[in-house]
């Protein structure tokens, strides 16, 4: 089975298959390393939800800064980015960020 046919048959990008076949990718390599444990992520998600419920919604930037603080306490030398936020949101789809609406005056 050629790389092109395998890519089409299994819905995998041809370049990805080529990289694996040619040895450019470690056989055991996986995606991004998780900075926070499952428990830390659950607690962060719960904090973000509870903050919103009591009237103090947090922004994406707040969430990234909180995650960065946790990472630094753990002693990891990494930068938490927007990409982390997107993956975090994918793992916690119930998190919804909304912009605050001003109260109307009568």
Secondary structure, 3 states (H helix, E strand, C coil): CCHHHHHHHHCCCHHHHHHHHHCCCCCCCCCCCCCCCHHHHHHHHHHHHHHHHCCCCCCHHHHHHHHHHHHHHCCCCCCCCHHHHHHHHHHCCCCCCCCCCCCCCC
